[in-house]
């Protein structure tokens, strides 16, 4: 099996990658992670999704590509320059809501419906406000994080944050957990019935 043969990339993906290069964005999402997200999202028709850490919208493009017409996604990032770019890419898609706000603040103030899938790719929802975010996952819903394997852009000492997060998730009895030493290191957790 050749897992590097990634099929069905979103149509907009190449355009977003070009914008990455143009502006020097150095934290793009991995193709493997995107493909996994699309597969998982497409298994949940009519779903309510949350992405924490929009970045330039690469992982968002995969999730949107996997969504049906009844699904919707909120994507939160605190970088207004990036959210302005992403808003242009998804301006014509009524299913997509881009929010420019501090993730911690957004999580603490959110009082809407719970989510069927949360992809946490930012500090808030991953290393802070983790309990609040896990409470936002519906029964049978998924919580997904990446970058659990040492990355070259990590600041000194970040490995300890990752270690503590994994230990915390392993102790949660309300989630089933799969840790994958693949891509950038992915954890998929599903909320138990």
LUMVO-919002 format. One record per residue: x, y, z of N, C-alpha, C, O in turn; residue number from 1. Coordinates in nm, 3 decimals. Layout:
X;Y;Z;X;Y;Z;X;Y;Z;X;Y;Z;NUM
...
END
This chain:
0.085;-0.118;0.000;0.000;0.000;0.000;0.089;0.124;0.000;0.185;0.134;0.077;1
0.055;0.216;-0.086;0.128;0.342;-0.096;0.041;0.453;-0.038;-0.044;0.508;-0.107;2
0.064;0.487;0.090;-0.021;0.589;0.153;0.013;0.731;0.108;-0.056;0.826;0.145;3
0.118;0.746;0.029;0.150;0.880;-0.021;0.071;0.914;-0.148;0.078;1.027;-0.197;4
-0.004;0.818;-0.200;-0.091;0.843;-0.315;-0.224;0.895;-0.262;-0.320;0.820;-0.247;5
-0.227;1.025;-0.235;-0.344;1.087;-0.174;-0.437;1.136;-0.285;-0.401;1.222;-0.365;6
-0.556;1.080;-0.285;-0.652;1.108;-0.390;-0.754;1.213;-0.347;-0.768;1.244;-0.229;7
-0.822;1.267;-0.446;-0.936;1.356;-0.423;-0.904;1.477;-0.336;-0.976;1.508;-0.242;8
-0.795;1.545;-0.369;-0.765;1.670;-0.299;-0.875;1.771;-0.331;-0.929;1.770;-0.442;9
-0.908;1.855;-0.238;-1.009;1.959;-0.265;-0.965;2.048;-0.383;-0.847;2.077;-0.399;10
-1.060;2.089;-0.462;-1.029;2.173;-0.579;-0.953;2.299;-0.540;-0.865;2.344;-0.613;11
-0.988;2.356;-0.427;-0.929;2.482;-0.383;-0.791;2.464;-0.318;-0.722;2.562;-0.292;12
-0.751;2.340;-0.292;-0.629;2.311;-0.218;-0.505;2.372;-0.283;-0.424;2.435;-0.214;13
-0.488;2.355;-0.414;-0.369;2.408;-0.483;-0.363;2.560;-0.473;-0.255;2.618;-0.459;14
-0.478;2.624;-0.480;-0.484;2.770;-0.469;-0.441;2.816;-0.329;-0.371;2.916;-0.314;15
-0.484;2.742;-0.228;-0.446;2.776;-0.091;-0.296;2.752;-0.071;-0.228;2.832;-0.007;16
-0.244;2.642;-0.125;-0.100;2.614;-0.116;-0.019;2.726;-0.182;0.084;2.768;-0.129;17
-0.065;2.774;-0.297;0.004;2.883;-0.365;0.005;3.008;-0.278;0.106;3.079;-0.273;18
-0.106;3.035;-0.210;-0.113;3.152;-0.121;-0.017;3.133;-0.003;0.044;3.230;0.042;19
-0.004;3.010;0.045;0.092;2.978;0.152;0.232;3.023;0.112;0.301;3.093;0.186;20
0.272;2.982;-0.007;0.405;3.018;-0.058;0.419;3.168;-0.075;0.521;3.227;-0.040;21
0.315;3.229;-0.129;0.318;3.373;-0.156;0.340;3.455;-0.030;0.417;3.551;-0.031;22
0.272;3.418;0.079;0.283;3.499;0.201;0.385;3.444;0.300;0.408;3.505;0.405;23
0.447;3.330;0.268;0.547;3.272;0.357;0.489;3.206;0.481;0.551;3.205;0.587;24
0.369;3.151;0.467;0.306;3.081;0.580;0.379;2.949;0.601;0.386;2.867;0.510;25
0.434;2.929;0.720;0.524;2.815;0.745;0.462;2.703;0.827;0.533;2.612;0.869;26
0.332;2.708;0.852;0.270;2.603;0.933;0.152;2.538;0.860;0.044;2.524;0.918;27
0.172;2.499;0.733;0.059;2.439;0.660;0.024;2.301;0.714;0.108;2.231;0.770;28
-0.101;2.264;0.695;-0.147;2.133;0.738;-0.095;2.025;0.645;-0.076;2.048;0.525;29
-0.073;1.911;0.702;-0.022;1.794;0.634;-0.130;1.731;0.544;-0.248;1.728;0.582;30
-0.091;1.680;0.427;-0.187;1.616;0.336;-0.252;1.493;0.399;-0.371;1.468;0.378;31
-0.175;1.417;0.475;-0.229;1.297;0.539;-0.340;1.334;0.638;-0.446;1.271;0.642;32
-0.313;1.437;0.717;-0.412;1.483;0.814;-0.537;1.530;0.742;-0.649;1.498;0.782;33
-0.518;1.606;0.634;-0.632;1.654;0.557;-0.716;1.540;0.502;-0.839;1.543;0.510;34
-0.650;1.440;0.446;-0.722;1.326;0.390;-0.801;1.252;0.498;-0.916;1.211;0.476;35
-0.739;1.234;0.616;-0.809;1.169;0.727;-0.930;1.251;0.770;-1.038;1.196;0.792;36
-0.912;1.382;0.782;-1.023;1.469;0.823;-1.139;1.459;0.724;-1.255;1.447;0.764;37
-1.109;1.463;0.596;-1.214;1.453;0.495;-1.290;1.321;0.508;-1.413;1.318;0.500;38
-1.216;1.212;0.527;-1.279;1.081;0.542;-1.370;1.077;0.664;-1.483;1.028;0.656;39
-1.322;1.129;0.776;-1.402;1.126;0.899;-1.524;1.217;0.888;-1.633;1.181;0.931;40
-1.506;1.336;0.831;-1.618;1.428;0.815;-1.725;1.367;0.725;-1.844;1.380;0.753;41
-1.683;1.301;0.617;-1.781;1.245;0.523;-1.859;1.129;0.582;-1.959;1.086;0.525;42
-1.815;1.078;0.697;-1.889;0.970;0.765;-1.999;1.025;0.856;-2.072;0.948;0.918;43
-2.011;1.157;0.863;-2.105;1.221;0.955;-2.197;1.318;0.879;-2.174;1.439;0.882;44
-2.299;1.266;0.812;-2.389;1.355;0.739;-2.464;1.449;0.833;-2.499;1.413;0.945;45
-2.488;1.570;0.784;-2.562;1.669;0.863;-2.491;1.707;0.991;-2.556;1.734;1.092;46
-2.359;1.711;0.987;-2.283;1.729;1.112;-2.254;1.875;1.142;-2.259;1.963;1.056;47
-2.223;1.897;1.267;-2.183;2.026;1.320;-2.035;2.014;1.355;-1.998;1.934;1.441;48
-1.949;2.094;1.289;-1.804;2.080;1.302;-1.742;2.206;1.360;-1.794;2.317;1.346;49
-1.628;2.186;1.426;-1.550;2.297;1.480;-1.404;2.274;1.449;-1.350;2.166;1.472;50
-1.339;2.378;1.398;-1.194;2.377;1.381;-1.138;2.489;1.466;-1.181;2.604;1.456;51
-1.042;2.457;1.549;-0.972;2.556;1.630;-0.832;2.571;1.573;-0.750;2.480;1.584;52
-0.805;2.686;1.512;-0.679;2.710;1.445;-0.697;2.699;1.294;-0.655;2.601;1.233;53
-0.758;2.798;1.235;-0.787;2.799;1.092;-0.659;2.801;1.009;-0.651;2.736;0.905;54
-0.559;2.877;1.057;-0.439;2.894;0.976;-0.476;2.959;0.844;-0.550;3.057;0.841;55
-0.425;2.903;0.737;-0.455;2.957;0.604;-0.567;2.880;0.535;-0.602;2.911;0.421;56
-0.623;2.780;0.602;-0.742;2.712;0.552;-0.719;2.581;0.480;-0.811;2.529;0.416;57
-0.598;2.524;0.488;-0.573;2.398;0.419;-0.654;2.283;0.478;-0.723;2.212;0.404;58
-0.647;2.264;0.609;-0.726;2.155;0.669;-0.876;2.184;0.656;-0.956;2.092;0.639;59
-0.912;2.311;0.663;-1.052;2.348;0.644;-1.100;2.306;0.505;-1.214;2.260;0.491;60
-1.015;2.321;0.403;-1.055;2.283;0.268;-1.089;2.135;0.259;-1.182;2.096;0.189;61
-1.014;2.052;0.330;-1.041;1.907;0.331;-1.173;1.878;0.400;-1.253;1.799;0.351;62
-1.196;1.943;0.515;-1.320;1.916;0.588;-1.441;1.962;0.509;-1.541;1.891;0.501;63
-1.432;2.081;0.451;-1.543;2.133;0.371;-1.571;2.040;0.253;-1.686;2.017;0.217;64
-1.465;1.986;0.193;-1.480;1.896;0.080;-1.550;1.765;0.120;-1.613;1.700;0.036;65
-1.539;1.728;0.247;-1.605;1.607;0.295;-1.746;1.628;0.348;-1.818;1.532;0.374;66
-1.786;1.754;0.363;-1.917;1.786;0.420;-2.029;1.769;0.318;-2.010;1.789;0.198;67
-2.147;1.730;0.369;-2.265;1.732;0.283;-2.331;1.869;0.293;-2.284;1.956;0.367;68
-2.440;1.888;0.219;-2.506;2.019;0.214;-2.570;2.061;0.346;-2.593;2.179;0.369;69
-2.599;1.964;0.433;-2.665;1.995;0.560;-2.566;2.020;0.675;-2.607;2.059;0.784;70
-2.439;1.997;0.650;-2.337;2.017;0.754;-2.295;2.163;0.759;-2.318;2.241;0.666;71
-2.233;2.198;0.873;-2.178;2.333;0.885;-2.053;2.327;0.970;-2.035;2.236;1.051;72
-1.966;2.425;0.950;-1.840;2.430;1.025;-1.812;2.571;1.071;-1.833;2.668;0.998;73
-1.764;2.580;1.194;-1.711;2.705;1.250;-1.560;2.685;1.259;-1.514;2.585;1.314;74
-1.483;2.780;1.207;-1.338;2.774;1.215;-1.289;2.901;1.282;-1.321;3.012;1.238;75
-1.210;2.885;1.389;-1.170;2.997;1.474;-1.019;3.016;1.469;-0.943;2.920;1.483;76
-0.977;3.140;1.449;-0.835;3.174;1.453;-0.823;3.318;1.501;-0.914;3.399;1.482;77
-0.710;3.351;1.564;-0.692;3.486;1.618;-0.612;3.578;1.526;-0.588;3.693;1.561;78
-0.569;3.528;1.410;-0.487;3.608;1.318;-0.576;3.668;1.210;-0.620;3.598;1.118;79
-0.601;3.798;1.221;-0.694;3.863;1.128;-0.644;3.861;0.984;-0.725;3.854;0.891;80
-0.513;3.868;0.963;-0.460;3.862;0.826;-0.493;3.728;0.762;-0.530;3.722;0.644;81
-0.480;3.621;0.839;-0.509;3.488;0.786;-0.659;3.468;0.767;-0.702;3.414;0.665;82
-0.739;3.510;0.864;-0.883;3.489;0.850;-0.941;3.569;0.732;-1.037;3.526;0.669;83
-0.882;3.685;0.703;-0.926;3.761;0.585;-0.900;3.683;0.457;-0.984;3.682;0.367;84
-0.785;3.619;0.449;-0.751;3.537;0.333;-0.847;3.419;0.322;-0.902;3.391;0.216;85
-0.867;3.350;0.433;-0.953;3.231;0.434;-1.097;3.268;0.400;-1.164;3.194;0.327;86
-1.144;3.378;0.451;-1.281;3.422;0.420;-1.302;3.437;0.270;-1.410;3.407;0.219;87
-1.200;3.484;0.199;-1.211;3.498;0.054;-1.223;3.363;-0.015;-1.300;3.347;-0.110;88
-1.148;3.265;0.033;-1.154;3.131;-0.026;-1.292;3.067;-0.009;-1.338;2.993;-0.097;89
-1.357;3.094;0.103;-1.483;3.026;0.135;-1.603;3.120;0.137;-1.708;3.087;0.192;90
-1.588;3.237;0.077;-1.692;3.340;0.081;-1.827;3.293;0.027;-1.931;3.339;0.074;91
-1.827;3.205;-0.069;-1.952;3.162;-0.132;-2.009;3.034;-0.072;-2.105;2.978;-0.126;92
-1.953;2.988;0.037;-2.001;2.864;0.098;-2.075;2.897;0.228;-2.014;2.927;0.330;93
-2.207;2.891;0.222;-2.291;2.926;0.338;-2.271;2.832;0.457;-2.313;2.865;0.568;94
-2.207;2.718;0.436;-2.186;2.620;0.544;-2.067;2.656;0.632;-2.049;2.597;0.739;95
-1.988;2.753;0.589;-1.861;2.786;0.655;-1.872;2.919;0.727;-1.913;3.020;0.669;96
-1.834;2.919;0.856;-1.832;3.041;0.937;-1.690;3.060;0.990;-1.645;2.984;1.076;97
-1.620;3.161;0.940;-1.484;3.193;0.985;-1.494;3.297;1.096;-1.555;3.403;1.077;98
-1.435;3.267;1.210;-1.441;3.356;1.325;-1.299;3.402;1.360;-1.211;3.319;1.384;99
-1.278;3.533;1.362;-1.150;3.587;1.404;-1.164;3.631;1.550;-1.220;3.737;1.580;100
-1.112;3.549;1.638;-1.121;3.577;1.781;-1.018;3.491;1.854;-0.979;3.384;1.806;101
-0.976;3.535;1.968;-0.891;3.454;2.053;-0.964;3.324;2.084;-1.077;3.326;2.134;102
-0.900;3.211;2.056;-0.965;3.081;2.075;-1.009;3.055;2.217;-1.118;3.002;2.239;103
-0.928;3.093;2.314;-0.965;3.073;2.455;-1.091;3.149;2.489;-1.182;3.096;2.554;104
-1.097;3.273;2.445;-1.215;3.357;2.470;-1.337;3.297;2.401;-1.445;3.289;2.461;105
-1.320;3.255;2.275;-1.432;3.198;2.200;-1.486;3.073;2.270;-1.607;3.058;2.286;106
-1.397;2.985;2.311;-1.438;2.861;2.379;-1.516;2.894;2.505;-1.622;2.836;2.530;107
-1.466;2.987;2.585;-1.530;3.020;2.712;-1.667;3.085;2.693;-1.754;3.074;2.779;108
-1.687;3.154;2.580;-1.813;3.224;2.556;-1.911;3.149;2.468;-2.026;3.191;2.454;109
-1.868;3.038;2.409;-1.956;2.964;2.318;-2.068;2.897;2.397;-2.042;2.832;2.498;110
-2.191;2.912;2.351;-2.304;2.848;2.419;-2.404;2.788;2.319;-2.523;2.777;2.347;111
-2.353;2.750;2.202;-2.438;2.691;2.100;-2.442;2.540;2.109;-2.413;2.481;2.213;112
-2.479;2.479;1.998;-2.491;2.333;1.991;-2.354;2.267;2.006;-2.251;2.326;1.975;113
-2.356;2.142;2.054;-2.233;2.065;2.062;-2.191;2.023;1.920;-2.265;2.042;1.824;114
-2.072;1.965;1.911;-2.014;1.933;1.781;-1.998;1.783;1.761;-1.973;1.708;1.856;115
-2.013;1.742;1.635;-1.995;1.602;1.598;-1.849;1.570;1.571;-1.807;1.454;1.578;116
-1.771;1.673;1.540;-1.627;1.656;1.519;-1.560;1.789;1.550;-1.602;1.894;1.502;117
-1.454;1.781;1.630;-1.372;1.898;1.660;-1.229;1.865;1.620;-1.172;1.766;1.666;118
-1.171;1.950;1.535;-1.031;1.940;1.502;-0.961;2.056;1.571;-0.981;2.171;1.534;119
-0.880;2.024;1.672;-0.810;2.127;1.750;-0.665;2.134;1.702;-0.585;2.045;1.728;120
-0.634;2.241;1.631;-0.501;2.260;1.576;-0.444;2.393;1.622;-0.376;2.463;1.546;121
-0.472;2.428;1.746;-0.422;2.552;1.806;-0.404;2.528;1.956;-0.451;2.427;2.009;122
-0.338;2.617;2.020;-0.317;2.604;2.165;-0.451;2.593;2.239;-0.469;2.500;2.317;123
-0.545;2.686;2.216;-0.675;2.672;2.281;-0.749;2.549;2.225;-0.759;2.531;2.104;124
-0.799;2.469;2.314;-0.870;2.349;2.273;-0.781;2.227;2.267;-0.827;2.114;2.247;125
-0.651;2.251;2.284;-0.554;2.143;2.279;-0.472;2.144;2.409;-0.464;2.043;2.479;126
-0.412;2.257;2.439;-0.330;2.268;2.559;-0.395;2.355;2.666;-0.358;2.348;2.784;127
-0.490;2.436;2.627;-0.569;2.512;2.724;-0.716;2.491;2.690;-0.750;2.458;2.576;128
-0.801;2.511;2.787;-0.946;2.492;2.769;-0.981;2.353;2.717;-1.083;2.335;2.649;129
-0.898;2.255;2.747;-0.921;2.119;2.697;-1.049;2.060;2.755;-1.126;1.995;2.683;130
-1.073;2.081;2.883;-1.195;2.026;2.944;-1.319;2.087;2.882;-1.416;2.017;2.855;131
-1.317;2.219;2.861;-1.432;2.286;2.801;-1.458;2.233;2.659;-1.573;2.211;2.621;132
-1.352;2.213;2.583;-1.368;2.166;2.446;-1.419;2.023;2.442;-1.506;1.990;2.361;133
-1.368;1.937;2.529;-1.416;1.798;2.531;-1.563;1.791;2.572;-1.634;1.698;2.533;134
-1.608;1.887;2.650;-1.751;1.893;2.685;-1.837;1.933;2.566;-1.958;1.907;2.565;135
-1.776;1.995;2.465;-1.850;2.038;2.346;-1.865;1.927;2.242;-1.928;1.947;2.138;136
-1.807;1.809;2.269;-1.817;1.697;2.176;-1.944;1.618;2.205;-1.967;1.577;2.319;137
-2.027;1.598;2.103;-2.147;1.515;2.117;-2.111;1.370;2.148;-2.002;1.325;2.116;138
-2.202;1.299;2.210;-2.186;1.155;2.227;-2.168;1.094;2.088;-2.246;1.123;1.997;139
-2.067;1.010;2.071;-2.035;0.952;1.942;-1.955;1.045;1.853;-1.917;1.007;1.742;140
-1.928;1.166;1.901;-1.851;1.263;1.823;-1.701;1.240;1.837;-1.657;1.162;1.922;141
-1.626;1.308;1.754;-1.481;1.290;1.748;-1.407;1.417;1.788;-1.448;1.529;1.756;142
-1.296;1.397;1.857;-1.202;1.503;1.891;-1.069;1.461;1.827;-1.018;1.353;1.856;143
-1.015;1.546;1.741;-0.895;1.510;1.665;-0.789;1.617;1.686;-0.817;1.736;1.680;144
-0.665;1.571;1.712;-0.552;1.661;1.723;-0.436;1.603;1.643;-0.423;1.481;1.628;145
-0.351;1.692;1.593;-0.232;1.647;1.521;-0.108;1.706;1.587;-0.118;1.767;1.694;146
0.006;1.689;1.525;0.135;1.740;1.575;0.170;1.682;1.713;0.215;1.754;1.802;147
0.150;1.552;1.728;0.185;1.486;1.852;0.323;1.420;1.846;0.372;1.368;1.947;148
0.385;1.421;1.728;0.522;1.374;1.710;0.610;1.498;1.697;0.569;1.598;1.637;149
0.729;1.492;1.753;0.821;1.606;1.753;0.829;1.672;1.616;0.856;1.606;1.516;150
0.805;1.802;1.613;0.808;1.882;1.490;0.928;1.978;1.494;0.964;2.026;1.601;151
0.987;2.006;1.378;1.107;2.092;1.377;1.081;2.235;1.422;1.174;2.304;1.463;152
0.956;2.281;1.415;0.926;2.420;1.452;0.882;2.435;1.598;0.842;2.544;1.639;153
0.888;2.326;1.677;0.847;2.337;1.817;0.946;2.420;1.897;1.067;2.407;1.880;154
0.895;2.506;1.985;0.985;2.578;2.075;1.041;2.483;2.181;0.984;2.377;2.207;155
1.150;2.522;2.238;1.212;2.440;2.342;1.113;2.415;2.457;1.048;2.509;2.503;156
1.103;2.292;2.500;1.015;2.257;2.612;0.875;2.214;2.571;0.798;2.167;2.655;157
0.840;2.230;2.442;0.703;2.196;2.399;0.674;2.047;2.409;0.559;2.007;2.426;158
0.777;1.965;2.398;0.758;1.820;2.409;0.690;1.784;2.541;0.612;1.689;2.546;159
0.720;1.857;2.647;0.656;1.832;2.777;0.506;1.861;2.772;0.426;1.789;2.832;160
0.467;1.967;2.700;0.324;1.997;2.683;0.253;1.881;2.615;0.145;1.839;2.657;161
0.315;1.830;2.510;0.257;1.717;2.435;0.244;1.595;2.526;0.140;1.529;2.529;162
0.350;1.566;2.600;0.349;1.451;2.691;0.235;1.462;2.792;0.163;1.365;2.815;163
0.219;1.579;2.852;0.113;1.598;2.952;-0.026;1.588;2.890;-0.118;1.533;2.951;164
-0.043;1.641;2.768;-0.171;1.632;2.700;-0.208;1.486;2.673;-0.321;1.445;2.697;165
-0.113;1.410;2.622;-0.140;1.268;2.593;-0.175;1.194;2.721;-0.269;1.115;2.722;166
-0.101;1.219;2.827;-0.131;1.153;2.956;-0.270;1.190;3.005;-0.342;1.105;3.057;167
-0.308;1.316;2.988;-0.441;1.361;3.029;-0.549;1.287;2.950;-0.645;1.236;3.007;168
-0.532;1.283;2.819;-0.632;1.217;2.734;-0.641;1.067;2.763;-0.750;1.009;2.760;169
-0.528;1.005;2.793;-0.528;0.861;2.825;-0.606;0.831;2.952;-0.657;0.720;2.967;170
-0.616;0.927;3.042;-0.687;0.906;3.168;-0.837;0.933;3.157;-0.913;0.895;3.247;171
-0.880;0.999;3.049;-1.023;1.029;3.033;-1.099;0.899;3.011;-1.068;0.824;2.919;172
-1.197;0.874;3.093;-1.275;0.750;3.081;-1.398;0.768;2.993;-1.467;0.670;2.964;173
-1.426;0.891;2.951;-1.544;0.916;2.869;-1.513;0.919;2.719;-1.600;0.949;2.637;174
-1.388;0.889;2.682;-1.347;0.886;2.542;-1.272;0.758;2.511;-1.193;0.709;2.593;175
-1.295;0.703;2.392;-1.209;0.599;2.336;-1.101;0.671;2.257;-1.129;0.770;2.189;176
-0.979;0.622;2.266;-0.864;0.695;2.215;-0.782;0.607;2.122;-0.752;0.492;2.154;177
-0.744;0.661;2.005;-0.649;0.595;1.916;-0.536;0.693;1.888;-0.558;0.804;1.840;178
-0.414;0.648;1.919;-0.295;0.729;1.895;-0.224;0.672;1.773;-0.192;0.553;1.768;179
-0.199;0.757;1.675;-0.138;0.710;1.551;-0.002;0.776;1.530;0.010;0.898;1.521;180
0.100;0.692;1.523;0.235;0.738;1.497;0.252;0.750;1.345;0.332;0.679;1.285;181
0.176;0.840;1.287;0.162;0.854;1.143;0.138;1.001;1.113;0.086;1.074;1.198;182
0.175;1.045;0.995;0.163;1.185;0.959;0.244;1.267;1.059;0.362;1.240;1.077;183
0.183;1.365;1.124;0.254;1.444;1.224;0.228;1.394;1.365;0.263;1.459;1.463;184
0.165;1.276;1.375;0.124;1.221;1.504;-0.017;1.268;1.534;-0.040;1.383;1.569;185
-0.112;1.177;1.519;-0.252;1.213;1.530;-0.318;1.133;1.642;-0.288;1.016;1.663;186
-0.407;1.200;1.713;-0.493;1.133;1.810;-0.638;1.154;1.768;-0.681;1.267;1.744;187
-0.711;1.045;1.761;-0.855;1.050;1.736;-0.923;0.994;1.860;-0.896;0.882;1.900;188
-1.010;1.073;1.919;-1.084;1.030;2.038;-1.233;1.040;2.008;-1.279;1.140;1.953;189
-1.307;0.937;2.044;-1.453;0.942;2.027;-1.520;0.938;2.163;-1.480;0.863;2.251;190
-1.623;1.021;2.177;-1.693;1.030;2.305;-1.785;0.909;2.321;-1.866;0.879;2.234;191
-1.769;0.841;2.432;-1.844;0.717;2.457;-1.993;0.742;2.477;-2.035;0.849;2.520;192
-2.071;0.640;2.443;-2.216;0.643;2.465;-2.246;0.621;2.611;-2.363;0.620;2.651;193
END
